[in-house]
Amino acid sequence: MTAAPHPRLDELIATMERLRAPGGCAWDRDQTHASLVQYLVEESAELVEAIEAGDDTEMVEELGDVLYQVLFHADIAAEEGRFTLEDVAAHMTQKMVGRHPHVFGDVVADTPDAVVANWEAIKAVEKSHRTSVLDGIPAGMPGLALADKVLGRAAKVGVVVEAARVPTTEEELGAQLLALVAGSRAQGLDAERALRGALRQVRERVTAAEA
């Protein structure tokens, strides 16, 4: 008999199912997709921190925590008869194969830029129902990450924000951003709210350009 290719993963899935089965853990059985959101956000942030620190031990732990959240949501959905973990895996496999025709098909893409161009073209066809370049951007993203994403999409319709003069290294840029936040605090201003307000103006300009 051939051994399972991922015995520890199968063991983790079985552990999740046992915890959420009748007679298992009352807390686990009480959770919903909505109640788990806070943990998904927290675990994702901790994984980012571990990656930035370059700590393999921490990465193993935090990757496990994020993986467990995926299993948790899939198990809840399966119990409700909505979809299963296999559905999630099948959809992701189909998506990755479809977006990599240079690997699984006969399309040529020898450079990272060519791969990205293909990816964007394929994604545009897949998401053809979207009516704006800003569709699909999660509003709940952290301000700086949201700004980077919005500016990238806005440029596609000719909406460009004038760039400020910035340092040449991320270390210096980080210090400059931190100083801006410190200055904002001193003035009683909310830097995050201010940035999101500016982004709303960019969104309005994008909407006008698309119209």
N, CA and C atoms as a LAMMPS dump frame, in Angstrom:
ITEM: TIMESTEP
0
ITEM: NUMBER OF ATOMS
633
ITEM: BOX BOUNDS ff ff ff
-5.0000000000000000e+02 5.0000000000000000e+02
-5.0000000000000000e+02 5.0000000000000000e+02
-5.0000000000000000e+02 5.0000000000000000e+02
ITEM: ATOMS id mol type element x y z
1 1 1 N 0.852 -1.2 0
2 1 2 C 0 0 0
3 1 3 C 0.886 1.248 0
4 2 1 N 0.596 2.177 -0.907
5 2 2 C 1.395 3.391 -1.008
6 2 3 C 1.084 4.339 0.141
7 3 1 N 2.124 4.841 0.772
8 3 2 C 1.941 5.746 1.893
9 3 3 C 1.405 7.09 1.408
10 4 1 N 0.633 7.749 2.257
11 4 2 C 0.109 9.07 1.915
12 4 3 C 1.271 10.027 1.707
13 5 1 N 1.219 10.878 0.663
14 5 2 C 2.344 11.769 0.374
15 5 3 C 2.542 12.864 1.427
16 6 1 N 1.486 13.188 2.139
17 6 2 C 1.58 14.249 3.152
18 6 3 C 0.901 13.786 4.448
19 7 1 N 1.509 12.821 5.131
20 7 2 C 0.876 12.245 6.32
21 7 3 C 0.618 13.262 7.423
22 8 1 N 1.509 14.222 7.62
23 8 2 C 1.318 15.204 8.685
24 8 3 C 0.177 16.16 8.359
25 9 1 N 0.013 16.477 7.071
26 9 2 C -1.106 17.321 6.671
27 9 3 C -2.415 16.58 6.887
28 10 1 N -2.442 15.306 6.507
29 10 2 C -3.646 14.498 6.732
30 10 3 C -3.966 14.401 8.23
31 11 1 N -2.907 14.317 9.025
32 11 2 C -3.091 14.237 10.481
33 11 3 C -3.69 15.531 11.017
34 12 1 N -3.227 16.661 10.48
35 12 2 C -3.757 17.956 10.917
36 12 3 C -5.224 18.1 10.532
37 13 1 N -5.563 17.672 9.321
38 13 2 C -6.958 17.721 8.876
39 13 3 C -7.835 16.854 9.782
40 14 1 N -7.344 15.674 10.123
41 14 2 C -8.088 14.772 11.004
42 14 3 C -8.253 15.385 12.393
43 15 1 N -7.222 16.092 12.848
44 15 2 C -7.295 16.741 14.159
45 15 3 C -8.38 17.811 14.156
46 16 1 N -8.408 18.608 13.092
47 16 2 C -9.437 19.631 12.969
48 16 3 C -10.835 19.008 12.971
49 17 1 N -11.008 17.962 12.187
50 17 2 C -12.31 17.308 12.111
51 17 3 C -12.734 16.736 13.459
52 18 1 N -11.776 16.196 14.199
53 18 2 C -12.076 15.638 15.526
54 18 3 C -12.492 16.733 16.498
55 19 1 N -11.807 17.854 16.453
56 19 2 C -12.124 18.952 17.367
57 19 3 C -13.511 19.528 17.102
58 20 1 N -13.931 19.517 15.826
59 20 2 C -15.207 20.128 15.486
60 20 3 C -16.343 19.112 15.398
61 21 1 N -16.025 17.848 15.608
62 21 2 C -17.05 16.802 15.568
63 21 3 C -17.856 16.817 16.871
64 22 1 N -19.063 16.268 16.839
65 22 2 C -19.831 16.15 18.08
66 22 3 C -18.994 15.448 19.156
67 23 1 N -18.986 16.016 20.342
68 23 2 C -18.187 15.457 21.406
69 23 3 C -16.768 15.987 21.435
70 24 1 N -16.466 16.868 20.484
71 24 2 C -15.123 17.455 20.431
72 24 3 C -15.028 18.685 21.307
73 25 1 N -14.489 19.762 20.75
74 25 2 C -14.282 20.994 21.512
75 25 3 C -15.468 21.943 21.313
76 26 1 N -16.08 22.356 22.429
77 26 2 C -17.258 23.227 22.358
78 26 3 C -16.924 24.57 21.716
79 27 1 N -15.724 25.103 21.991
80 27 2 C -15.339 26.403 21.416
81 27 3 C -15.179 26.292 19.91
82 28 1 N -14.503 25.241 19.455
83 28 2 C -14.292 25.052 18.02
84 28 3 C -15.613 24.898 17.283
85 29 1 N -16.532 24.155 17.874
86 29 2 C -17.823 23.932 17.218
87 29 3 C -18.656 25.197 17.183
88 30 1 N -18.373 26.151 18.064
89 30 2 C -19.171 27.369 18.159
90 30 3 C -18.723 28.444 17.172
91 31 1 N -17.577 28.243 16.549
92 31 2 C -17.031 29.281 15.678
93 31 3 C -17.749 29.352 14.329
94 32 1 N -17.697 30.545 13.74
95 32 2 C -18.274 30.794 12.414
96 32 3 C -17.206 31.467 11.55
97 33 1 N -17.505 31.606 10.269
98 33 2 C -16.57 32.315 9.394
99 33 3 C -16.308 33.72 9.945
100 34 1 N -17.384 34.385 10.381
101 34 2 C -17.254 35.76 10.868
102 34 3 C -16.439 35.834 12.157
103 35 1 N -16.678 34.909 13.069
104 35 2 C -15.975 34.971 14.355
105 35 3 C -14.489 34.686 14.218
106 36 1 N -14.098 34.013 13.139
107 36 2 C -12.691 33.649 12.938
108 36 3 C -11.883 34.727 12.219
109 37 1 N -12.561 35.741 11.693
110 37 2 C -11.854 36.762 10.911
111 37 3 C -10.74 37.412 11.727
112 38 1 N -11.019 37.747 12.975
113 38 2 C -10.011 38.41 13.802
114 38 3 C -8.757 37.558 13.961
115 39 1 N -8.939 36.242 14.037
116 39 2 C -7.791 35.354 14.197
117 39 3 C -7.003 35.23 12.892
118 40 1 N -7.717 35.227 11.772
119 40 2 C -7.043 35.157 10.477
120 40 3 C -6.173 36.388 10.257
121 41 1 N -6.707 37.551 10.599
122 41 2 C -5.951 38.798 10.464
123 41 3 C -4.728 38.772 11.375
124 42 1 N -4.928 38.337 12.612
125 42 2 C -3.831 38.298 13.583
126 42 3 C -2.751 37.306 13.168
127 43 1 N -3.163 36.113 12.752
128 43 2 C -2.184 35.094 12.368
129 43 3 C -1.425 35.513 11.114
130 44 1 N -2.108 36.168 10.186
131 44 2 C -1.439 36.64 8.966
132 44 3 C -0.389 37.689 9.307
133 45 1 N -0.731 38.592 10.228
134 45 2 C 0.22 39.627 10.645
135 45 3 C 1.433 39.01 11.337
136 46 1 N 1.204 37.986 12.137
137 46 2 C 2.308 37.331 12.828
138 46 3 C 3.209 36.585 11.844
139 47 1 N 2.613 36.047 10.783
140 47 2 C 3.419 35.386 9.759
141 47 3 C 4.295 36.403 9.032
142 48 1 N 3.73 37.544 8.705
143 48 2 C 4.514 38.602 8.057
144 48 3 C 5.693 38.994 8.936
145 49 1 N 5.44 39.121 10.226
146 49 2 C 6.502 39.49 11.162
147 49 3 C 7.599 38.431 11.188
148 50 1 N 7.21 37.166 11.176
149 50 2 C 8.187 36.077 11.19
150 50 3 C 9.02 36.068 9.905
151 51 1 N 8.38 36.343 8.78
152 51 2 C 9.086 36.394 7.5
153 51 3 C 10.096 37.532 7.517
154 52 1 N 9.664 38.685 7.992
155 52 2 C 10.552 39.841 8.031
156 52 3 C 11.725 39.625 8.976
157 53 1 N 11.5 38.852 10.037
158 53 2 C 12.568 38.572 10.99
159 53 3 C 13.504 37.484 10.491
160 54 1 N 13.068 36.715 9.472
161 54 2 C 13.896 35.642 8.933
162 54 3 C 14.078 34.491 9.898
163 55 1 N 13.089 34.288 10.765
164 55 2 C 13.166 33.24 11.788
165 55 3 C 12.406 32.004 11.304
166 56 1 N 13.142 30.944 10.937
167 56 2 C 12.503 29.745 10.39
168 56 3 C 11.575 29.073 11.385
169 57 1 N 11.988 29.018 12.646
170 57 2 C 11.153 28.381 13.674
171 57 3 C 9.819 29.105 13.8
172 58 1 N 9.883 30.434 13.824
173 58 2 C 8.659 31.222 13.912
174 58 3 C 7.826 31.079 12.641
175 59 1 N 8.491 30.997 11.495
176 59 2 C 7.76 30.847 10.24
177 59 3 C 6.994 29.54 10.2
178 60 1 N 7.629 28.456 10.676
179 60 2 C 6.94 27.161 10.715
180 60 3 C 5.676 27.272 11.567
181 61 1 N 5.805 27.913 12.715
182 61 2 C 4.658 28.052 13.618
183 61 3 C 3.566 28.915 12.999
184 62 1 N 3.958 30.058 12.456
185 62 2 C 2.95 30.979 11.935
186 62 3 C 2.325 30.486 10.637
187 63 1 N 3.102 29.811 9.786
188 63 2 C 2.513 29.183 8.607
189 63 3 C 1.487 28.138 9.019
190 64 1 N 1.802 27.412 10.073
191 64 2 C 0.858 26.425 10.589
192 64 3 C -0.422 27.07 11.07
193 65 1 N -0.286 28.214 11.756
194 65 2 C -1.473 28.912 12.256
195 65 3 C -2.358 29.387 11.11
196 66 1 N -1.728 29.926 10.043
197 66 2 C -2.502 30.388 8.889
198 66 3 C -3.152 29.201 8.166
199 67 1 N -2.388 28.118 8.018
200 67 2 C -2.932 26.911 7.391
201 67 3 C -4.124 26.39 8.175
202 68 1 N -4.019 26.443 9.494
203 68 2 C -5.115 25.957 10.336
204 68 3 C -6.373 26.791 10.132
205 69 1 N -6.199 28.094 9.903
206 69 2 C -7.357 28.935 9.634
207 69 3 C -8.053 28.513 8.337
208 70 1 N -7.271 28.164 7.329
209 70 2 C -7.842 27.696 6.064
210 70 3 C -8.65 26.417 6.297
211 71 1 N -8.051 25.494 7.031
212 71 2 C -8.74 24.236 7.323
213 71 3 C -10.01 24.477 8.132
214 72 1 N -9.925 25.42 9.065
215 72 2 C -11.066 25.735 9.935
216 72 3 C -12.247 26.224 9.097
217 73 1 N -11.988 27.191 8.22
218 73 2 C -13.066 27.74 7.387
219 73 3 C -13.64 26.675 6.452
220 74 1 N -12.767 25.847 5.895
221 74 2 C -13.243 24.8 4.984
222 74 3 C -14.1 23.781 5.728
223 75 1 N -13.72 23.454 6.964
224 75 2 C -14.479 22.47 7.731
225 75 3 C -15.853 23.016 8.109
226 76 1 N -15.917 24.292 8.454
227 76 2 C -17.204 24.915 8.758
228 76 3 C -18.114 24.859 7.535
229 77 1 N -17.556 25.217 6.384
230 77 2 C -18.349 25.212 5.147
231 77 3 C -18.802 23.806 4.776
232 78 1 N -17.914 22.828 4.978
233 78 2 C -18.26 21.441 4.657
234 78 3 C -19.411 20.955 5.53
235 79 1 N -19.367 21.311 6.801
236 79 2 C -20.427 20.899 7.726
237 79 3 C -21.763 21.513 7.309
238 80 1 N -21.713 22.713 6.728
239 80 2 C -22.94 23.387 6.297
240 80 3 C -23.364 22.957 4.895
241 81 1 N -22.556 22.068 4.264
242 81 2 C -22.893 21.577 2.938
243 81 3 C -22.666 22.583 1.829
244 82 1 N -21.758 23.542 2.052
245 82 2 C -21.526 24.606 1.073
246 82 3 C -20.363 24.261 0.141
247 83 1 N -19.214 23.93 0.683
248 83 2 C -18.066 23.487 -0.097
249 83 3 C -17.094 22.783 0.836
250 84 1 N -16.101 22.121 0.244
251 84 2 C -15.149 21.352 1.042
252 84 3 C -13.719 21.834 0.799
253 85 1 N -12.797 21.299 1.577
254 85 2 C -11.385 21.607 1.382
255 85 3 C -10.932 21.157 0.003
256 86 1 N -11.467 20.044 -0.483
257 86 2 C -11.135 19.566 -1.827
258 86 3 C -11.586 20.564 -2.892
259 87 1 N -12.736 21.196 -2.67
260 87 2 C -13.213 22.215 -3.6
261 87 3 C -12.244 23.391 -3.642
262 88 1 N -11.761 23.784 -2.467
263 88 2 C -10.815 24.901 -2.376
264 88 3 C -9.534 24.555 -3.133
265 89 1 N -9.011 23.356 -2.89
266 89 2 C -7.77 22.927 -3.54
267 89 3 C -7.953 22.807 -5.049
268 90 1 N -9.083 22.236 -5.472
269 90 2 C -9.341 22.057 -6.903
270 90 3 C -9.437 23.402 -7.612
271 91 1 N -10.115 24.35 -6.979
272 91 2 C -10.259 25.676 -7.578
273 91 3 C -8.905 26.362 -7.707
274 92 1 N -8.071 26.228 -6.677
275 92 2 C -6.765 26.89 -6.714
276 92 3 C -5.851 26.253 -7.755
277 93 1 N -5.928 24.939 -7.868
278 93 2 C -5.121 24.25 -8.879
279 93 3 C -5.519 24.703 -10.276
280 94 1 N -6.817 24.736 -10.538
281 94 2 C -7.321 25.173 -11.842
282 94 3 C -6.88 26.613 -12.13
283 95 1 N -6.942 27.46 -11.106
284 95 2 C -6.568 28.862 -11.263
285 95 3 C -5.088 28.998 -11.597
286 96 1 N -4.225 28.278 -10.886
287 96 2 C -2.786 28.377 -11.105
288 96 3 C -2.373 27.8 -12.463
289 97 1 N -2.983 26.708 -12.845
290 97 2 C -2.681 26.118 -14.15
291 97 3 C -3.12 27.07 -15.26
292 98 1 N -4.314 27.657 -15.087
293 98 2 C -4.833 28.572 -16.097
294 98 3 C -4.019 29.834 -16.241
295 99 1 N -3.428 30.286 -15.135
296 99 2 C -2.668 31.538 -15.173
297 99 3 C -1.181 31.324 -15.477
298 100 1 N -0.793 30.1 -15.696
299 100 2 C 0.597 29.801 -16.061
300 100 3 C 0.665 29.011 -17.359
301 101 1 N 0.128 29.568 -18.444
302 101 2 C 0.157 28.857 -19.728
303 101 3 C 1.578 28.675 -20.264
304 102 1 N 2.527 29.444 -19.742
305 102 2 C 3.924 29.288 -20.159
306 102 3 C 4.567 28.071 -19.516
307 103 1 N 3.881 27.492 -18.526
308 103 2 C 4.362 26.272 -17.871
309 103 3 C 3.517 25.076 -18.292
310 104 1 N 2.2 25.258 -18.287
311 104 2 C 1.289 24.15 -18.578
312 104 3 C 0.745 24.174 -20.004
313 105 1 N 1.132 25.186 -20.779
314 105 2 C 0.663 25.282 -22.158
315 105 3 C 1.813 25.617 -23.088
316 106 1 N 1.496 26.263 -24.198
317 106 2 C 2.53 26.551 -25.19
318 106 3 C 2.85 28.041 -25.311
319 107 1 N 2.422 28.83 -24.344
320 107 2 C 2.728 30.258 -24.342
321 107 3 C 4.179 30.459 -23.901
322 108 1 N 4.851 31.405 -24.52
323 108 2 C 6.24 31.698 -24.166
324 108 3 C 6.29 32.933 -23.262
325 109 1 N 6.961 32.794 -22.131
326 109 2 C 7.178 33.908 -21.198
327 109 3 C 8.483 33.617 -20.469
328 110 1 N 9.558 34.199 -20.981
329 110 2 C 10.89 33.872 -20.461
330 110 3 C 11.384 34.808 -19.375
331 111 1 N 10.658 35.892 -19.117
332 111 2 C 11.099 36.844 -18.106
333 111 3 C 9.975 37.086 -17.097
334 112 1 N 10.322 37.543 -15.899
335 112 2 C 9.289 37.858 -14.91
336 112 3 C 8.279 38.882 -15.426
337 113 1 N 8.759 39.883 -16.179
338 113 2 C 7.842 40.899 -16.715
339 113 3 C 6.84 40.287 -17.692
340 114 1 N 7.307 39.34 -18.506
341 114 2 C 6.42 38.673 -19.46
342 114 3 C 5.387 37.826 -18.731
343 115 1 N 5.82 37.185 -17.651
344 115 2 C 4.9 36.375 -16.846
345 115 3 C 3.812 37.255 -16.242
346 116 1 N 4.207 38.407 -15.69
347 116 2 C 3.243 39.328 -15.087
348 116 3 C 2.265 39.845 -16.138
349 117 1 N 2.777 40.164 -17.32
350 117 2 C 1.909 40.654 -18.398
351 117 3 C 0.873 39.602 -18.776
352 118 1 N 1.307 38.341 -18.906
353 118 2 C 0.371 37.252 -19.202
354 118 3 C -0.661 37.107 -18.101
355 119 1 N -0.167 37.16 -16.853
356 119 2 C -1.044 37.013 -15.676
357 119 3 C -2.137 38.075 -15.703
358 120 1 N -1.742 39.322 -15.954
359 120 2 C -2.709 40.414 -15.953
360 120 3 C -3.719 40.266 -17.088
361 121 1 N -3.248 39.821 -18.24
362 121 2 C -4.147 39.643 -19.384
363 121 3 C -5.173 38.549 -19.099
364 122 1 N -4.707 37.438 -18.538
365 122 2 C -5.603 36.324 -18.208
366 122 3 C -6.584 36.736 -17.119
367 123 1 N -6.072 37.44 -16.125
368 123 2 C -6.928 37.896 -15.017
369 123 3 C -8.009 38.839 -15.522
370 124 1 N -7.649 39.682 -16.493
371 124 2 C -8.62 40.629 -17.044
372 124 3 C -9.784 39.896 -17.7
373 125 1 N -9.483 38.782 -18.362
374 125 2 C -10.535 37.975 -18.988
375 125 3 C -11.377 37.29 -17.91
376 126 1 N -10.724 36.744 -16.896
377 126 2 C -11.435 36.067 -15.812
378 126 3 C -12.343 37.022 -15.047
379 127 1 N -11.893 38.251 -14.88
380 127 2 C -12.64 39.239 -14.099
381 127 3 C -13.344 40.249 -15.002
382 128 1 N -13.759 39.813 -16.17
383 128 2 C -14.355 40.73 -17.143
384 128 3 C -15.661 41.354 -16.635
385 129 1 N -16.244 40.773 -15.6
386 129 2 C -17.488 41.313 -15.054
387 129 3 C -17.245 42.582 -14.239
388 130 1 N -15.984 42.845 -13.878
389 130 2 C -15.682 44.04 -13.099
390 130 3 C -15.835 45.279 -13.967
391 131 1 N -16.37 46.34 -13.368
392 131 2 C -16.638 47.559 -14.121
393 131 3 C -15.613 48.661 -13.862
394 132 1 N -14.732 48.459 -12.881
395 132 2 C -13.727 49.472 -12.554
396 132 3 C -12.392 48.792 -12.269
397 133 1 N -11.308 49.51 -12.556
398 133 2 C -9.983 48.952 -12.262
399 133 3 C -9.779 48.804 -10.763
400 134 1 N -10.598 49.5 -9.963
401 134 2 C -10.47 49.436 -8.505
402 134 3 C -11.262 48.287 -7.896
403 135 1 N -12.102 47.632 -8.696
404 135 2 C -12.875 46.501 -8.176
405 135 3 C -11.934 45.402 -7.696
406 136 1 N -12.284 44.809 -6.588
407 136 2 C -11.494 43.693 -6.078
408 136 3 C -10.415 44.09 -5.088
409 137 1 N -10.236 45.401 -4.851
410 137 2 C -9.247 45.839 -3.868
411 137 3 C -9.924 45.871 -2.496
412 138 1 N -9.468 45.077 -1.53
413 138 2 C -10.097 45.059 -0.205
414 138 3 C -9.906 46.392 0.518
415 139 1 N -10.996 47.041 0.873
416 139 2 C -10.923 48.338 1.538
417 139 3 C -10.298 48.23 2.924
418 140 1 N -10.309 47.031 3.486
419 140 2 C -9.781 46.847 4.834
420 140 3 C -8.28 46.676 4.904
421 141 1 N -7.594 46.763 3.759
422 141 2 C -6.142 46.641 3.768
423 141 3 C -5.527 47.778 4.588
424 142 1 N -4.338 47.562 5.188
425 142 2 C -3.636 48.658 5.864
426 142 3 C -3.418 49.812 4.893
427 143 1 N -3.418 51.037 5.425
428 143 2 C -3.392 52.219 4.592
429 143 3 C -2.308 52.264 3.539
430 144 1 N -1.063 51.987 3.927
431 144 2 C 0.037 52.077 2.974
432 144 3 C -0.081 51.024 1.875
433 145 1 N -0.445 49.808 2.26
434 145 2 C -0.619 48.747 1.266
435 145 3 C -1.784 49.08 0.336
436 146 1 N -2.838 49.646 0.905
437 146 2 C -3.998 50.04 0.102
438 146 3 C -3.615 51.145 -0.878
439 147 1 N -2.821 52.102 -0.405
440 147 2 C -2.394 53.206 -1.269
441 147 3 C -1.575 52.688 -2.445
442 148 1 N -0.657 51.769 -2.179
443 148 2 C 0.169 51.212 -3.242
444 148 3 C -0.689 50.504 -4.284
445 149 1 N -1.669 49.736 -3.817
446 149 2 C -2.543 48.997 -4.732
447 149 3 C -3.421 49.946 -5.55
448 150 1 N -4.017 50.935 -4.88
449 150 2 C -4.902 51.879 -5.565
450 150 3 C -4.135 52.696 -6.597
451 151 1 N -2.94 53.167 -6.24
452 151 2 C -2.148 53.97 -7.183
453 151 3 C -1.768 53.154 -8.416
454 152 1 N -1.442 51.872 -8.2
455 152 2 C -1.097 51.014 -9.329
456 152 3 C -2.262 50.83 -10.28
457 153 1 N -3.462 50.642 -9.729
458 153 2 C -4.649 50.476 -10.571
459 153 3 C -5.043 51.8 -11.229
460 154 1 N -4.92 52.9 -10.477
461 154 2 C -5.32 54.211 -10.997
462 154 3 C -4.492 54.602 -12.212
463 155 1 N -3.216 54.243 -12.183
464 155 2 C -2.329 54.594 -13.298
465 155 3 C -2.796 53.955 -14.603
466 156 1 N -3.515 52.847 -14.511
467 156 2 C -3.984 52.155 -15.71
468 156 3 C -5.014 52.965 -16.485
469 157 1 N -5.678 53.902 -15.794
470 157 2 C -6.659 54.737 -16.487
471 157 3 C -6.166 56.184 -16.551
472 158 1 N -4.862 56.373 -16.379
473 158 2 C -4.271 57.688 -16.546
474 158 3 C -4.348 58.603 -15.344
475 159 1 N -4.776 58.082 -14.198
476 159 2 C -4.829 58.894 -12.983
477 159 3 C -3.526 58.704 -12.222
478 160 1 N -2.738 59.75 -12.171
479 160 2 C -1.42 59.67 -11.541
480 160 3 C -1.291 60.728 -10.457
481 161 1 N -0.778 60.325 -9.316
482 161 2 C -0.533 61.249 -8.205
483 161 3 C 0.925 61.675 -8.26
484 162 1 N 1.155 62.963 -8.139
485 162 2 C 2.52 63.472 -8.193
486 162 3 C 3.369 62.856 -7.097
487 163 1 N 4.519 62.331 -7.462
488 163 2 C 5.387 61.658 -6.507
489 163 3 C 6.245 62.653 -5.731
490 164 1 N 6.374 62.427 -4.443
491 164 2 C 7.234 63.266 -3.616
492 164 3 C 8.677 62.791 -3.737
493 165 1 N 9.595 63.643 -3.367
494 165 2 C 10.993 63.247 -3.334
495 165 3 C 11.206 62.34 -2.126
496 166 1 N 11.776 61.171 -2.337
497 166 2 C 11.944 60.215 -1.25
498 166 3 C 13.403 59.773 -1.161
499 167 1 N 13.801 59.221 -0.018
500 167 2 C 15.167 58.714 0.137
501 167 3 C 15.423 57.55 -0.811
502 168 1 N 16.664 57.152 -0.918
503 168 2 C 17.032 56.08 -1.848
504 168 3 C 17.04 54.704 -1.2
505 169 1 N 16.862 54.626 0.12
506 169 2 C 16.852 53.33 0.79
507 169 3 C 15.565 53.171 1.596
508 170 1 N 15.155 51.925 1.801
509 170 2 C 13.946 51.677 2.582
510 170 3 C 14.141 52.061 4.044
511 171 1 N 15.365 51.944 4.537
512 171 2 C 15.633 52.327 5.923
513 171 3 C 15.361 53.816 6.131
514 172 1 N 15.865 54.634 5.196
515 172 2 C 15.642 56.076 5.287
516 172 3 C 14.176 56.426 5.052
517 173 1 N 13.552 55.71 4.117
518 173 2 C 12.138 55.946 3.847
519 173 3 C 11.303 55.611 5.081
520 174 1 N 11.637 54.503 5.739
521 174 2 C 10.915 54.124 6.947
522 174 3 C 11.021 55.192 8.017
523 175 1 N 12.222 55.747 8.185
524 175 2 C 12.427 56.801 9.175
525 175 3 C 11.611 58.04 8.824
526 176 1 N 11.538 58.346 7.517
527 176 2 C 10.779 59.512 7.074
528 176 3 C 9.289 59.309 7.319
529 177 1 N 8.789 58.119 7.012
530 177 2 C 7.376 57.824 7.256
531 177 3 C 7.054 57.882 8.745
532 178 1 N 7.971 57.347 9.552
533 178 2 C 7.768 57.355 11.002
534 178 3 C 7.732 58.785 11.524
535 179 1 N 8.611 59.624 10.972
536 179 2 C 8.641 61.024 11.379
537 179 3 C 7.329 61.726 11.02
538 180 1 N 6.758 61.365 9.858
539 180 2 C 5.479 61.944 9.456
540 180 3 C 4.37 61.55 10.432
541 181 1 N 4.388 60.305 10.864
542 181 2 C 3.39 59.838 11.821
543 181 3 C 3.578 60.557 13.155
544 182 1 N 4.841 60.705 13.571
545 182 2 C 5.126 61.403 14.83
546 182 3 C 4.644 62.847 14.757
547 183 1 N 4.907 63.494 13.623
548 183 2 C 4.446 64.869 13.447
549 183 3 C 2.93 64.964 13.446
550 184 1 N 2.287 63.975 12.839
551 184 2 C 0.821 63.937 12.809
552 184 3 C 0.257 63.828 14.224
553 185 1 N 0.858 62.955 15.013
554 185 2 C 0.417 62.795 16.414
555 185 3 C 0.571 64.099 17.175
556 186 1 N 1.684 64.752 16.951
557 186 2 C 1.944 66.005 17.664
558 186 3 C 0.902 67.073 17.315
559 187 1 N 0.402 67.019 16.084
560 187 2 C -0.601 67.982 15.622
561 187 3 C -2.023 67.509 15.894
562 188 1 N -2.154 66.323 16.488
563 188 2 C -3.489 65.789 16.763
564 188 3 C -4.187 65.256 15.525
565 189 1 N -3.402 64.889 14.528
566 189 2 C -3.961 64.365 13.288
567 189 3 C -3.823 62.852 13.233
568 190 1 N -4.728 62.202 12.532
569 190 2 C -4.707 60.747 12.359
570 190 3 C -4.138 60.442 10.977
571 191 1 N -2.891 59.963 10.933
572 191 2 C -2.218 59.721 9.656
573 191 3 C -2.946 58.685 8.817
574 192 1 N -3.436 57.622 9.438
575 192 2 C -4.152 56.575 8.706
576 192 3 C -5.425 57.127 8.089
577 193 1 N -6.171 57.868 8.881
578 193 2 C -7.415 58.449 8.367
579 193 3 C -7.137 59.459 7.262
580 194 1 N -6.07 60.231 7.429
581 194 2 C -5.707 61.22 6.417
582 194 3 C -5.364 60.546 5.09
583 195 1 N -4.601 59.444 5.164
584 195 2 C -4.222 58.725 3.949
585 195 3 C -5.443 58.135 3.27
586 196 1 N -6.346 57.56 4.047
587 196 2 C -7.554 56.976 3.457
588 196 3 C -8.436 58.065 2.84
589 197 1 N -8.423 59.25 3.443
590 197 2 C -9.177 60.356 2.869
591 197 3 C -8.614 60.756 1.511
592 198 1 N -7.291 60.809 1.428
593 198 2 C -6.648 61.145 0.155
594 198 3 C -6.939 60.076 -0.887
595 199 1 N -6.984 58.829 -0.457
596 199 2 C -7.277 57.735 -1.385
597 199 3 C -8.703 57.805 -1.903
598 200 1 N -9.616 58.303 -1.084
599 200 2 C -10.989 58.473 -1.563
600 200 3 C -11.029 59.467 -2.717
601 201 1 N -10.199 60.493 -2.634
602 201 2 C -10.128 61.458 -3.721
603 201 3 C -9.567 60.817 -4.995
604 202 1 N -8.582 59.944 -4.82
605 202 2 C -8.024 59.224 -5.98
606 202 3 C -9.109 58.337 -6.59
607 203 1 N -9.861 57.667 -5.75
608 203 2 C -10.957 56.814 -6.243
609 203 3 C -11.958 57.635 -7.056
610 204 1 N -12.273 58.834 -6.571
611 204 2 C -13.206 59.7 -7.291
612 204 3 C -12.647 60.096 -8.653
613 205 1 N -11.353 60.364 -8.704
614 205 2 C -10.72 60.703 -9.977
615 205 3 C -10.739 59.515 -10.942
616 206 1 N -10.541 58.31 -10.39
617 206 2 C -10.586 57.102 -11.222
618 206 3 C -11.996 56.917 -11.786
619 207 1 N -12.999 57.093 -10.92
620 207 2 C -14.385 56.948 -11.354
621 207 3 C -14.712 57.934 -12.467
622 208 1 N -14.232 59.162 -12.321
623 208 2 C -14.467 60.177 -13.341
624 208 3 C -13.751 59.829 -14.64
625 209 1 N -12.537 59.322 -14.534
626 209 2 C -11.767 58.945 -15.728
627 209 3 C -12.421 57.787 -16.453
628 210 1 N -12.958 56.848 -15.711
629 210 2 C -13.595 55.671 -16.32
630 210 3 C -14.933 56.034 -16.956
631 211 1 N -15.57 57.076 -16.421
632 211 2 C -16.86 57.504 -16.973
633 211 3 C -16.692 58.191 -18.315
